[in-house]
Amino acid sequence: MARPIKTQWTRLIRFVAAETSQVHIGEPVDPKLDIGLAIQQNKSVKAYEILGSTLDPTAQVTKNILTVKELLAPLARKEVGLVRCLGLNYADHAAEAELAKPAFPILFYKPITALIGPGAPVKIPKHVQPISKHLPDHEVELTVVIGKAAKNVSEADALDYVLAYTAGNDVSFRYHQMAVSQWGFSKGFDDTTPIGPCLVSASAIPDPQRLSLKCTVNGKTYQDGMTANQIFSVRQTIAFLSQGTTLLPGSIIMTGTPNGVGYVKNPPFYLKGGDDMSVWVSGGIGTLANQVVEEGADAKL
């Protein structure tokens, strides 16, 4: 029987420190602060420096306090083994899309080059412009970080392989998604998948099926769901994906989105340059905010 992963930290952020201009990991000093929201509001955020790596459960929280200059994705791209994603994993989302609930988890993959952190621009590439044709859309998702190699694990033991949870935004381009049966291309463009703002240890979220999640665009709430409505729970998902396949430490699993996506609205709603997106997940994870940028419209790109 597997043992749960225990970390000294409860919440972990990765950031550039004002004191050193170097990348550090740390535990927020304020245990209740919504880190992403505070950064979005230009508030000062301080963290106890953590010595070690994010994926090392023995990493030690020190008493050295650092100031966050720039908040980064909680995992660097090089730390992520693989990005697995589930499609149609909420009954209400399947219903709004007028699609049958899947009998098995629908799996697709993203390249690590799609991943960005809090505050980084979500870049709509030139080849998927104009947006009126390519239809970029938002998807808030609970995201699971695997902490130790998992293969052929049971549902009963599945959560023992989880290091932490975070939020994700599976930005999708519906034109390409609907044109083919495989979704990886339409959901895998560079710099289009934010994750963050922090990791919350698995021990702090004993039941991932009791979380709330929301997505707002320009201050309007479009998605407001509960992980209890997942068709395949986190336990079931990990057990299924580990059949004959090793889930390596650092691998992340984006577990699907609830109803409220833009393309089923009447009239449909799609993302455009200048839009401010925020996804939020309860359990101490908090707000992940990003702005949409159309590549080529900004000289800095």
C-alpha positions as CSV (number, residue, x, y, z in Angstrom):
1,M,0.0,0.0,0.0
2,A,1.3,3.4,-1.0
3,R,2.0,6.2,1.6
4,P,0.7,9.7,1.0
5,I,3.3,12.3,0.1
6,K,4.0,14.6,3.0
7,T,5.6,18.0,2.5
8,Q,6.8,20.6,5.0
9,W,5.0,23.3,3.0
10,T,1.3,23.7,2.7
11,R,1.4,26.2,-0.2
12,L,4.3,26.7,-2.5
13,I,5.0,29.5,-4.9
14,R,7.8,30.0,-7.4
15,F,8.9,33.6,-7.9
16,V,11.7,36.1,-8.6
17,A,12.7,37.7,-5.3
18,A,13.1,41.5,-5.0
19,E,16.1,41.0,-2.7
20,T,18.1,38.8,-5.1
21,S,16.5,39.1,-8.6
22,Q,16.8,35.3,-8.7
23,V,14.2,32.5,-8.9
24,H,13.2,31.0,-5.6
25,I,10.5,28.8,-4.2
26,G,8.7,29.6,-1.0
27,E,5.7,29.3,1.3
28,P,3.6,32.4,1.5
29,V,3.9,34.1,4.9
30,D,0.1,34.8,5.1
31,P,-1.5,31.4,5.0
32,K,-4.9,32.8,3.9
33,L,-3.8,35.3,1.3
34,D,-5.1,34.7,-2.3
35,I,-1.6,35.0,-3.8
36,G,-2.7,35.5,-7.4
37,L,-5.3,38.2,-6.5
38,A,-2.8,40.0,-4.3
39,I,-0.2,40.1,-7.2
40,Q,-2.9,41.2,-9.6
41,Q,-3.8,44.1,-7.2
42,N,-0.1,45.0,-6.9
43,K,0.0,44.2,-3.2
44,S,3.2,43.1,-1.5
45,V,3.6,39.3,-1.1
46,K,6.2,37.8,1.1
47,A,7.3,34.1,1.4
48,Y,9.5,32.0,3.6
49,E,12.3,30.7,1.3
50,I,12.2,26.9,0.7
51,L,15.5,25.1,0.2
52,G,15.3,22.2,-2.2
53,S,13.2,21.6,-5.3
54,T,9.5,21.7,-5.8
55,L,9.3,18.0,-6.5
56,D,11.3,17.0,-3.5
57,P,9.0,16.3,-0.5
58,T,11.9,16.8,1.9
59,A,12.4,20.4,0.8
60,Q,12.8,22.6,3.9
61,V,10.9,25.8,4.7
62,T,13.3,28.3,6.3
63,K,12.7,31.4,8.3
64,N,14.3,33.6,5.6
65,I,11.6,35.9,4.2
66,L,11.7,37.1,0.6
67,T,9.5,39.6,-1.3
68,V,7.9,38.5,-4.5
69,K,9.0,40.7,-7.4
70,E,7.5,38.4,-10.1
71,L,5.2,35.4,-9.6
72,L,6.0,32.5,-11.9
73,A,4.3,29.2,-12.8
74,P,4.6,27.0,-9.7
75,L,6.5,24.4,-11.9
76,A,9.1,25.3,-14.4
77,R,8.5,23.7,-17.8
78,K,11.6,21.5,-17.4
79,E,10.1,20.1,-14.2
80,V,6.9,18.9,-15.9
81,G,7.2,15.4,-17.1
82,L,4.1,15.5,-19.3
83,V,0.8,17.4,-19.6
84,R,-2.2,15.1,-19.7
85,C,-5.7,16.6,-20.1
86,L,-9.2,15.2,-19.9
87,G,-12.0,16.3,-22.2
88,L,-15.7,16.3,-21.3
89,N,-15.1,15.3,-17.7
90,Y,-18.1,17.3,-16.3
91,A,-21.6,16.1,-16.9
92,D,-22.9,19.7,-17.2
93,H,-20.3,20.5,-19.8
94,A,-21.0,17.5,-21.8
95,A,-24.7,18.4,-21.7
96,E,-24.1,22.0,-22.8
97,A,-22.0,20.7,-25.7
98,E,-24.8,18.3,-26.6
99,L,-22.4,15.3,-26.4
100,A,-22.8,12.0,-24.6
101,K,-21.0,11.4,-21.3
102,P,-17.9,9.4,-22.1
103,A,-17.6,5.8,-20.9
104,F,-13.9,6.2,-20.4
105,P,-11.7,9.3,-19.7
106,I,-11.0,11.2,-22.9
107,L,-7.2,11.9,-22.9
108,F,-5.2,14.3,-24.9
109,Y,-1.8,15.9,-24.4
110,K,-0.2,19.4,-24.4
111,P,3.4,20.3,-25.1
112,I,5.2,21.9,-22.1
113,T,5.8,25.0,-24.3
114,A,2.1,25.8,-23.9
115,L,2.5,26.4,-20.2
116,I,2.8,29.9,-18.7
117,G,2.4,31.4,-15.2
118,P,0.3,34.0,-13.5
119,G,0.3,37.4,-15.2
120,A,2.0,36.1,-18.3
121,P,0.1,37.0,-21.5
122,V,-1.9,34.4,-23.2
123,K,-0.7,34.8,-26.8
124,I,-3.1,34.1,-29.7
125,P,-0.8,33.1,-32.5
126,K,-1.0,34.8,-35.9
127,H,-2.0,31.6,-37.6
128,V,-5.2,31.4,-35.5
129,Q,-6.3,34.9,-36.2
130,P,-8.8,36.4,-36.9
131,I,-10.5,35.3,-33.7
132,S,-13.9,35.5,-35.5
133,K,-12.8,32.4,-37.4
134,H,-10.6,30.5,-34.9
135,L,-12.8,31.0,-31.8
136,P,-10.5,31.1,-28.7
137,D,-12.3,30.0,-25.5
138,H,-11.6,29.7,-21.8
139,E,-11.7,26.6,-19.6
140,V,-11.0,26.6,-15.8
141,E,-9.6,23.3,-14.6
142,L,-8.4,21.7,-11.4
143,T,-4.9,20.6,-12.1
144,V,-3.1,17.7,-10.4
145,V,0.7,17.4,-9.9
146,I,2.0,13.9,-9.6
147,G,4.7,13.5,-6.9
148,K,6.1,10.0,-7.4
149,A,6.1,7.4,-10.1
150,A,2.6,5.8,-10.4
151,K,1.9,2.7,-12.5
152,N,-1.0,0.3,-12.2
153,V,-2.3,2.1,-9.1
154,S,-5.7,1.4,-7.6
155,E,-8.4,4.0,-7.0
156,A,-8.0,3.4,-3.3
157,D,-4.3,4.4,-3.5
158,A,-4.4,6.9,-6.3
159,L,-4.3,10.1,-4.2
160,D,-1.2,8.9,-2.4
161,Y,0.7,9.7,-5.6
162,V,-0.4,13.4,-5.7
163,L,2.1,16.0,-4.6
164,A,-0.2,19.0,-4.9
165,Y,-3.0,20.7,-6.7
166,T,-3.2,24.0,-8.7
167,A,-5.4,25.8,-11.1
168,G,-5.2,25.8,-14.9
169,N,-6.9,27.5,-17.9
170,D,-7.2,25.2,-20.9
171,V,-7.5,27.9,-23.5
172,S,-8.9,26.3,-26.6
173,F,-9.3,27.2,-30.3
174,R,-12.7,25.8,-31.2
175,Y,-12.3,26.0,-35.0
176,H,-9.4,23.6,-35.0
177,Q,-10.9,21.5,-32.2
178,M,-14.1,20.9,-34.1
179,A,-12.3,20.2,-37.4
180,V,-10.6,17.0,-36.2
181,S,-11.1,14.2,-33.7
182,Q,-7.9,14.8,-31.8
183,W,-7.7,18.0,-29.7
184,G,-4.0,18.3,-28.9
185,F,-3.2,20.8,-31.7
186,S,-6.1,23.1,-30.9
187,K,-5.2,23.3,-27.2
188,G,-1.4,23.2,-27.4
189,F,-0.2,26.4,-28.9
190,D,2.8,28.1,-27.3
191,D,2.0,30.3,-24.2
192,T,-1.7,29.6,-24.1
193,T,-2.1,27.4,-20.9
194,P,-1.7,29.3,-17.6
195,I,-1.1,27.3,-14.4
196,G,-0.9,28.6,-10.9
197,P,-0.8,30.7,-8.8
198,C,0.5,28.2,-6.2
199,L,0.7,24.6,-5.4
200,V,-1.4,23.4,-2.4
201,S,-0.1,20.2,-0.9
202,A,-2.2,17.1,-1.2
203,S,-2.4,16.8,2.6
204,A,-4.2,20.2,2.7
205,I,-6.8,19.0,0.2
206,P,-7.8,15.5,1.4
207,D,-10.8,15.4,-0.9
208,P,-10.3,17.0,-4.3
209,Q,-14.0,16.3,-5.2
210,R,-15.1,19.1,-2.8
211,L,-13.6,22.1,-4.6
212,S,-15.3,25.1,-6.3
213,L,-13.9,26.6,-9.5
214,K,-14.8,29.7,-11.4
215,C,-13.7,31.6,-14.5
216,T,-14.3,35.3,-15.2
217,V,-13.5,37.4,-18.2
218,N,-13.5,41.2,-17.9
219,G,-15.1,40.8,-14.5
220,K,-18.1,38.7,-15.7
221,T,-18.4,35.2,-14.4
222,Y,-18.8,32.6,-17.1
223,Q,-18.0,29.4,-15.3
224,D,-19.0,28.5,-11.7
225,G,-18.7,24.8,-10.9
226,M,-17.9,22.1,-8.5
227,T,-15.4,19.2,-8.8
228,A,-18.1,17.0,-7.3
229,N,-19.7,17.1,-10.8
230,Q,-16.7,15.4,-12.5
231,I,-17.6,12.3,-14.4
232,F,-14.3,10.7,-13.5
233,S,-13.0,11.7,-10.1
234,V,-9.3,12.5,-9.5
235,R,-8.9,9.0,-8.0
236,Q,-10.5,7.3,-11.0
237,T,-8.5,9.4,-13.4
238,I,-5.1,8.6,-11.9
239,A,-5.9,4.9,-11.6
240,F,-7.1,4.8,-15.2
241,L,-4.2,6.8,-16.7
242,S,-1.6,4.7,-14.8
243,Q,-2.8,1.4,-16.3
244,G,0.3,0.1,-18.0
245,T,1.8,3.6,-18.1
246,T,4.1,5.3,-15.6
247,L,3.0,8.7,-14.5
248,L,6.3,10.4,-13.7
249,P,6.9,12.9,-10.9
250,G,6.2,16.4,-12.2
251,S,3.5,15.2,-14.6
252,I,0.4,17.3,-14.5
253,I,-3.2,16.3,-15.2
254,M,-5.7,18.9,-16.1
255,T,-9.0,17.3,-15.1
256,G,-11.6,18.9,-17.3
257,T,-13.8,22.0,-17.2
258,P,-17.4,22.6,-15.9
259,N,-20.1,24.2,-18.0
260,G,-20.1,27.9,-19.0
261,V,-17.6,27.9,-21.8
262,G,-18.0,30.6,-24.4
263,Y,-18.8,28.7,-27.6
264,V,-22.1,27.4,-26.3
265,K,-23.4,30.8,-25.2
266,N,-26.2,32.6,-27.0
267,P,-24.6,34.5,-28.6
268,P,-21.3,32.8,-28.4
269,F,-18.5,34.5,-26.6
270,Y,-14.8,34.3,-27.6
271,L,-11.6,35.7,-26.2
272,K,-9.9,38.7,-27.9
273,G,-6.8,40.8,-27.4
274,G,-7.1,42.9,-24.2
275,D,-9.4,40.6,-22.4
276,D,-8.6,39.9,-18.7
277,M,-9.2,36.3,-17.7
278,S,-9.2,35.0,-14.1
279,V,-9.7,31.4,-13.0
280,W,-10.2,30.6,-9.4
281,V,-10.1,27.3,-7.4
282,S,-10.9,26.9,-3.7
283,G,-8.9,25.0,-1.2
284,G,-6.3,27.7,-0.9
285,I,-5.3,27.6,-4.6
286,G,-6.8,31.0,-5.4
287,T,-6.8,33.3,-8.5
288,L,-4.9,32.8,-11.7
289,A,-5.1,35.9,-13.8
290,N,-3.8,36.5,-17.3
291,Q,-4.5,38.9,-20.2
292,V,-5.1,37.9,-23.8
293,V,-2.8,39.3,-26.4
294,E,-3.1,38.8,-30.2
295,E,0.3,38.1,-31.5
296,G,1.5,40.8,-33.9
297,A,-0.7,43.4,-32.3
298,D,1.9,44.3,-29.7
299,A,5.4,45.5,-30.7
300,K,6.9,43.7,-27.7
301,L,5.9,40.3,-29.1
